[in-house]
Amino acid sequence: MRRLSLALLFGVSLAGCGGDLELENQEIISNLTEAGFPVNDIQVFDGAVYVGRDAHVTLEASREMLQPLDGSAEQYRTTNQVGTGVTKICVNPTAAFNGYPNLSQGLDLAIANYNEQGLRLTFARGPTTGCTANISAETTTGTGGQAGFPSNGIPYGVFYIGTGLDAYSADVNEHVITHELGHAIGFRHSDFYNRSISCGIGGDEGDAGVGAIHIPGTPTTATVGGSVMNSCFRSTETGEWTSSDITALAALYPGGLVQSCSNYNIVSYRGQNGTQIRCGCGAVGSGTVWGTDRYTDDSNVCVAALHAGAIGPVGGTVVVTIQAGQASYAGTTRNGVTTLAYGAWSGSFSVSGLPPLPNACSSYDFTSYRGQNGTRLRCNCGPLSGGTVWGTDLYTDDSNACAAAVHAGVIAASGGNVTVTIQPGQASYTGTTRNGITTLSYGAWSGSYSLTP
């Protein structure tokens, strides 16, 4: 499997550029060292200081890392977080950035990644209105990304994506941009303590309980493909969050209930086709809607959702997908809602309900799938309440799948969705302790499975 570094720094040395900048960089390096970052992970490139090879650290950010923690230690974060005064972060791509189709589509998908989680922060592609913070999306050379950490409660103001990534899929671009936005709001690398996990080479970026604070509910050990925030990425990345990523986001920027659909100006997303927004509707009242299945982007989202059958009159959570404008819109009556016809309009949306959770893993007898090697079963785990497991990475097919998934680092003990892949039986199984779960050893057994997010 090919692995690519998220860094773009090569042949970098700890040297300043002279004058005040050199003194400033010396202070940044001193602060980072005091915060627990090893010297061999601190690099200077083009007069800027980086850690983890892709995260730029400003003087203000380095000073914040030395401040006492404010109580509970919240995958890993820095002490620097985005303040509560920031509610809408607008990501503004340059014209050069927009000239690369996979970079541009990857940005839309990355923005959707964050907005689908119902966080207290929302992201929007600029230019648009209502921004309480801005991040510029710019290009550079290579096939990786660079960003930085927040300071003064404001997200880092720019990220750079290598134009070589345009040769990769939109999903890979989504992954890299999601990763760099993660740095901009305060996330460290998931494998900060051993970069070789995702990169094949590299060591510890530094911890010391200050610069890399474990987020409760997430694994303390990294795995290949286990997080968007791994140091390096693969050419096969899907761009989607893992269950531990979702837990980390909810811990750092909890939003409680998803934001009301009325808080979104859907027209401002025009042209960001495919972008998805998860939002909530209360009891559905009145509102004007034009179209059927595809609605004009100035239509009332919740009334359209009732018309589409995505929710009932009492409301619920919906997923709004931005669509291209249409030459005409047909009006119909459905579910007690009459929509209007209209001619050409420049933007549309479709709306759907949340997909149902997959069946509970406990409802499957995985031993009945013996011999169907490679078969994948998607299932859901609630909060862990015990269960016996034999093996490590490959588990006997009579093991408790949810306990095994926690052991494997695929989900947290709070639960989540997993994919169970049927595997051949093994001559022996080794027990280990991981993520608070101790598995047992066993001899020969006729069937196994592995687990992924």
Secondary structure, DSSP 8 states (H G I E B T S, - for coil): --EEES----S-BS---SHHHHHHHHHHHHHHHHTT--GGGEEEETTEEEETTTEE--HHHHHHTTS---SS---EE-S----TT--EEEEEE-HHHHTSHHHHHHHHHHHHHHHTTT-S-EEEESS-S--SEEEEEEEESSSSEEEE--BTTB--SEEEEEGGGGGS-HHHHHHHHHHHHHHHTTB--TTTT-THHHHSS------TTTTSEE-TTS-SS--TTS-TTSSEEETT------HHHHHHHHHHS--SS--BGGG--GGGGTT-TT-EEEEEE-S------BBSSSEETTS-HHHHHHHHTSSBTTBEEEEEEEEEEES-B---EETTEE-B-B--EEEEEEEEE------BGGG--GGGGTT-TT-EEEEEE-S------BBSSSEETTS-HHHHHHHHTSSBTTBEEEEEEEEEEES-B---EETTEE-B-BS-EEEEEEEE-
